[in-house]
Amino acid sequence: MECSGTWLGSALLAELCAGDGMTEVEAATWLARKTGRAFDAGALYLLLWSDQEDAKTWSAFEDLRVKVMSDFEIDRYEAEYRRTNGLAPRRPWEARLFNSSRGRASR
């Protein structure tokens, strides 16, 4: 079984600074190393780890995988977010949630 979490880049950076005791530069470097691309504060990051792990900080997870979410993954995440929060499906004329994070996985 696998667990996951979704974070906006700026929030994830703040979490790494607070929880892991990293500086902003260290956190951005750690994320760049994990994703293989430069840190992007506006991107949505998907964190995946084994449900067997129970680390106290993100950097302590041995099996943690971090990736920038694609537009397709953001669409699925929005649909799931709407479903779990009792919101109606997005109508074609409505603005998409997390729109500012789109288009980053291909850059």
ZIZIDA-V546889 format. One record per backbone hydrogen bond with DSSP energy under -1.0 kcal/mol. NH is the residue of the N-H (numbers start at 1). CO is the residue of the C=O. E is the energy in kcal/mol with one decimal. If there is no record, write none. Layout:
# ZIZIDA-V546889
nh->NH co->CO e->E
nh->NH co->CO e->E
This chain:
# ZIZIDA-V546889
nh->3 co->49 e->-3.2
nh->5 co->47 e->-1.9
nh->7 co->45 e->-2.5
nh->9 co->43 e->-2.7
nh->10 co->41 e->-2.1
nh->12 co->8 e->-2.6
nh->13 co->9 e->-2.4
nh->14 co->10 e->-1.9
nh->15 co->11 e->-2.3
nh->16 co->12 e->-2.5
nh->17 co->13 e->-2.0
nh->18 co->14 e->-2.5
nh->19 co->15 e->-3.2
nh->20 co->16 e->-1.2
nh->22 co->16 e->-1.6
nh->27 co->23 e->-2.7
nh->28 co->24 e->-2.5
nh->29 co->25 e->-2.3
nh->30 co->26 e->-2.6
nh->31 co->27 e->-2.5
nh->32 co->28 e->-2.2
nh->33 co->29 e->-2.3
nh->34 co->30 e->-2.2
nh->35 co->31 e->-2.4
nh->36 co->32 e->-2.2
nh->43 co->40 e->-1.2
nh->45 co->7 e->-3.6
nh->46 co->67 e->-3.2
nh->47 co->5 e->-3.2
nh->48 co->65 e->-2.9
nh->49 co->3 e->-2.1
nh->51 co->1 e->-1.8
nh->53 co->50 e->-1.4
nh->61 co->58 e->-1.3
nh->65 co->48 e->-3.0
nh->67 co->46 e->-2.0
nh->69 co->44 e->-3.0
nh->74 co->70 e->-2.3
nh->75 co->71 e->-2.4
nh->76 co->72 e->-2.2
nh->77 co->73 e->-2.5
nh->78 co->74 e->-2.7
nh->79 co->75 e->-2.3
nh->80 co->76 e->-2.4
nh->81 co->77 e->-2.8
nh->82 co->78 e->-2.8
nh->83 co->79 e->-2.2
nh->84 co->80 e->-2.7
nh->85 co->81 e->-1.5
nh->86 co->83 e->-1.2
nh->87 co->82 e->-2.8
nh->94 co->91 e->-1.9
nh->101 co->98 e->-1.5
nh->102 co->99 e->-1.5
